[in-house]
Amino acid sequence: MALSTTQSISLSGVSTINGAQAATFSTVVSKGLSYTSVSMQITDQDLYEKNKIEVRKDRDDFQAVADNLSDSLESSSATSAE
């Protein structure tokens, strides 16, 4: 009998414009996944429409954080108990 484990990390973020929430982002990063999918939920449609460029930059920045986290999981050495 052997124990197998998988590490995953839930990551979330919020895009705000002048203190108001425009969108939220979420993902789950797991070791062994070659791509991390980011979900974006627009929470204020009017604010989003007026600030698409800023919100999309926040989305791209969030994706970069998720990618860096995924890379760090891959480069860390995992230990297992047998």
N, C-alpha and C positions, 0 to 999 in steps of 0.2 A: 504494500500500500504506500502511496506517495502523495504528498500534499502539493497541490498546484495553486498558486495565487495569481491574481491579476490586480494591478494597481491602476486605479482611475481617479481622476480629480475633476470635480465639477467646478466650472468657472462661469462667473456671470459678470456683467458690466452694464452700466447705464450711460446713455448719452444725454447730457443736459445742455440746454441753451438758456443762458441768463437765469439759471436756477430752476428752470422748468424741464421736466423729463420729456424727451422726444421719442426715445426708443430704448429698448433693452436688448442685451445680447446674452446668449448662453451657449455652452458647449460642454461636452464631457471628453476629457483627454485621457487616453489609455495607452499604456506601453504596447508597442507592436502595431499600432494603427499608422498607416502611412499618410493618411489625410484626416484632418480634424474639421468636421462640419460645424459651422457657426449658424445659429438661429438668430434672426432679428425680428423683434416684435415692435411695431410702431405703436407707441402709446398716445401720441398726439399728432393726428394726421396733418392738421393745419401747420403746426410748428415744424413738423418734418418737411412738408412741402416748401416752406419758406427758408429752410436751412439744410437742404439735401446735401450740399457739399460738405458741411461740417459733420453731419450725422454719418455720411458715408466714410469720411476720414476716421471717425471714431470706430466704425465697423472694421475698417482696414487695420487700425491700431489694435483692436481687440483680437483680430485674426493673428496678428504678429505675436501678441502675448501668448495666445493658444499654441502657435507653432513653436515658440521658444520653450514653452512648458513641455510640449511633446518631445522636443529635441533633448531636453534635460532628462526626461524619463528614459529615453533611449540610451543616453550616455552614462547614466548612473548604473552602478553594478548592483543587481538584485541578489539577495541571498535567500536560500531556501533551506528548510529543515527537512531532513529525510529520516 
